[in-house]
Amino acid sequence: MYYVYVLLCGDGKLYTGYTSDLKKRVERHRKGQVASTKGRRPVRLIFYEAFSNRKDAERREKYFKKTAGKRALKLMLREFFNASGQPD
């Protein structure tokens, strides 16, 4: 399985990635072993989707990194963002 995941970083911004081992990857983010989130800790896993095909996961990750994908994520997770007081 391949996973597309979204982290809420300590700076209030989202980080999107994909991996074949979600638990291990998130732990690496939390420990500061991933350069792109090392200075943005703490991180919190707020969303993930599972795919049986790597290409499908890559395509979904790229979508979530675009404006339309970010908008879709914020709509899907609007209750989370409303409850956590995160900016739109």
C-alpha positions as CSV (number, residue, x, y, z in Angstrom):
1,M,0.0,0.0,0.0
2,Y,1.0,3.6,-0.6
3,Y,-0.3,6.5,1.5
4,V,-0.8,10.2,0.8
5,Y,-0.6,12.1,4.0
6,V,-1.0,15.6,5.3
7,L,0.7,17.0,8.4
8,L,-0.2,20.2,10.2
9,C,3.2,21.7,11.1
10,G,4.0,23.9,14.1
11,D,4.1,26.9,11.9
12,G,0.4,26.4,11.0
13,K,1.1,25.3,7.4
14,L,0.4,22.0,5.8
15,Y,2.9,19.5,4.5
16,T,1.8,16.8,2.0
17,G,3.8,13.7,1.1
18,Y,3.4,10.1,0.1
19,T,5.0,6.9,1.4
20,S,4.7,3.1,1.5
21,D,5.2,3.1,5.3
22,L,3.0,5.7,6.9
23,K,3.8,5.0,10.6
24,K,7.6,5.1,10.0
25,R,7.5,8.2,7.8
26,V,5.4,10.2,10.3
27,E,7.8,9.1,13.1
28,R,10.7,10.4,11.0
29,H,8.9,13.7,10.6
30,R,8.3,13.9,14.4
31,K,11.9,13.2,15.2
32,G,13.2,15.9,12.9
33,Q,14.7,13.4,10.4
34,V,13.0,15.0,7.4
35,A,14.7,18.1,6.1
36,S,11.5,19.8,4.9
37,T,9.7,19.6,8.2
38,K,12.7,19.6,10.6
39,G,12.4,23.3,11.5
40,R,8.6,23.2,11.5
41,R,8.0,20.8,14.3
42,P,5.9,19.7,16.1
43,V,3.9,18.0,13.3
44,R,0.5,16.3,13.6
45,L,-0.9,13.8,11.1
46,I,-4.4,15.2,10.2
47,F,-5.2,13.2,7.0
48,Y,-4.2,10.2,4.9
49,E,-5.5,8.1,2.1
50,A,-4.4,4.6,1.0
51,F,-3.7,3.5,-2.6
52,S,-2.7,0.1,-3.9
53,N,-0.7,1.7,-6.8
54,R,2.3,4.1,-6.3
55,K,1.5,6.2,-9.4
56,D,-2.0,6.8,-8.1
57,A,-0.6,8.0,-4.8
58,E,1.9,10.2,-6.5
59,R,-0.8,11.8,-8.6
60,R,-3.0,12.5,-5.5
61,E,0.0,14.0,-3.7
62,K,0.6,16.4,-6.6
63,Y,-3.0,17.3,-6.6
64,F,-3.1,18.2,-2.9
65,K,0.0,20.4,-3.4
66,K,-1.9,22.6,-6.0
67,T,-4.3,25.3,-5.2
68,A,-7.4,23.3,-6.1
69,G,-6.1,20.4,-4.0
70,K,-5.4,22.6,-1.0
71,R,-8.9,24.0,-1.3
72,A,-10.4,20.5,-1.5
73,L,-8.5,19.4,1.6
74,K,-9.7,22.4,3.6
75,L,-13.2,21.7,2.6
76,M,-12.9,18.0,3.5
77,L,-11.3,18.9,6.9
78,R,-13.3,22.1,7.6
79,E,-14.6,20.8,11.0
80,F,-11.0,20.1,12.0
81,F,-9.8,23.6,10.9
82,N,-12.8,25.3,12.6
83,A,-12.2,23.4,15.9
84,S,-8.5,24.0,15.9
85,G,-8.7,27.6,15.0
86,Q,-6.3,27.2,12.1
87,P,-6.4,29.9,9.4
88,D,-8.1,29.3,6.0
